[in-house]
Amino acid sequence: METITIHTSKAYEILLEEGLLATAAEHISKVLPPVEDGRAANSAPRKCCVVCDKTVCQLYGQKPHPLLTGLLEAGYTVHVYVFNPGEKSKSLRTAEDLCGFLSENHFGRNDFIIALGGGVCGDLAGFAASIYMRGIPYIQIPTTLLAMADSSVGGKTGVNTDAGKNMLGTFWQPSLVIADPKALETLNKTELLNGLAEVIKAGFIGDTSIFDVISEGLPAAIAKAIQVKKEIVEEDEREGGSRRLLNFGHTIGHAIEKCSNYTIPHGFAVMTGMYLTALAADERGWSRTPMAGFIKSAIDAFAYPVYTDCTAADLAAAAKDDKKHEADRITIIYPDQPGTCAMKELPISDLEVFIASGLTKAQGR
Ligand SMILES: NC(=O)c1ccc[n+]([C@@H]2O[C@H](COP(=O)([O-])OP(=O)(O)OC[C@H]3O[C@@H](n4cnc5c(N)ncnc54)[C@H](O)[C@@H]3O)[C@@H](O)[C@H]2O)c1
């Protein structure tokens, strides 16, 4: 089993191995024992709330799946909260409903949440964990490639509002992350590509050897992507500086998601965002090595549907609402050379022109 420890304000382990879903309870009970420390052995067991969407619930979140039976056998009182799959559920309304569910079931400060699912589940359940009773522990059990390689690590939680993606959120580190790549066997090709975009992003940000190991199998690529994120979040947990590099492709990507009313998946939007940013940055001569060609190779290698029918004006307007800017300037993360990204401040008034130059080049005009 691969164990990666993340040394943020709260240190926690990421366990990565095929088959871990079946033995998850064993690992959870080492971190959050079924009977709280200091309580008499015959006192009430600790409660855990498994949060998952309907699809994941049917696959892994109900009996007789060993994850559920293992938790029960370990001695936890288990509740399951199920929400509708999709980005639309990443809302304050669902978070409030989940917090209500915890209250109705008398969850206290030492009880905990298990976020079982993709990035939507992790962000939503982590957000609820961070605000319920001013914060309770949570465990991430990612079941999508995107969540294993990226979103379950680093403690960013959040929900979307009408103003944009992740407009309400917290930094709240999990107590443990359990990643079982076997769970990826039930993902469809679209979702695999969706997650692979964040793996490819990690390659462009910090480690081009990721591109070599992708063909060897996903666990190796996931481990390398986690290492890239680990180094960055340990240096800058709350995104005051270098953590912003992880947002490569996300300024335009989030705008694409929002303009498509969240019909374009996050990873596809980020892939398009990385490409458009690289084209525009190359045109301005920002990158030490022109990088758009490298990104296009990755797009072609995996046949990504790089696509947006939004105009530069729409995307700029959506990006201006995004929280990644201050006053009249926005930080653009661009690829500087293979395995390295850099940041540049752009006046907000220049954003539409910047995006338009990427779009024009992408459309071969
Ligand atoms: N917190 C962070 O640092 C961070 C980083 C990157 C992305 N994100 C967020 O992650 C979200 C996207 O995550 P996602 O792409 O995992 O989306 P998702 O959670 O909606 O999952 C995608 C789909 O896959 C299904 N699914 C999940 N696991 C499955 C499995 N094993 N087998 C079959 N189907 C399965 C789900 O039901 C869903 O329909 C976005 O909201 C994005 O903002 C957060």
The ligand as an ORCA input file, in Angstrom:
! r2SCAN-3c Opt
* xyz 0 1
  N     -11.535     20.634     -3.628
  C     -10.665     20.626     -4.615
  O      -9.452     20.833     -4.408
  C     -11.126     20.360     -6.021
  C     -10.192     20.166     -7.045
  C     -10.659     19.854     -8.318
  C     -12.032     19.758     -8.555
  N     -12.900     19.969     -7.532
  C     -14.341     19.861     -7.751
  O     -14.639     18.499     -8.078
  C     -15.899     18.485     -8.761
  C     -15.835     17.495     -9.893
  O     -15.599     16.208     -9.379
  P     -15.953     14.896    -10.216
  O     -15.536     15.096    -11.612
  O     -15.423     13.759     -9.468
  O     -17.552     14.936    -10.266
  P     -18.697     14.115     -9.520
  O     -18.415     14.037     -8.086
  O     -19.981     14.733     -9.920
  O     -18.604     12.662    -10.147
  C     -18.843     12.503    -11.529
  C     -19.882     11.405    -11.802
  O     -19.283     10.147    -11.560
  C     -20.166      9.337    -10.794
  N     -19.316      8.420    -10.035
  C     -18.532      8.715     -8.982
  N     -17.781      7.645     -8.663
  C     -18.128      6.652     -9.493
  C     -17.692      5.320     -9.688
  N     -16.684      4.803     -8.975
  N     -18.278      4.587    -10.648
  C     -19.256      5.114    -11.430
  N     -19.689      6.381    -11.322
  C     -19.126      7.140    -10.374
  C     -20.967     10.305     -9.975
  O     -22.204      9.760     -9.596
  C     -21.120     11.484    -10.931
  O     -22.238     11.272    -11.759
  C     -16.170     19.908     -9.190
  O     -17.191     20.450     -8.403
  C     -14.871     20.634     -8.914
  O     -15.066     22.004     -8.609
  C     -12.478     20.259     -6.274
*
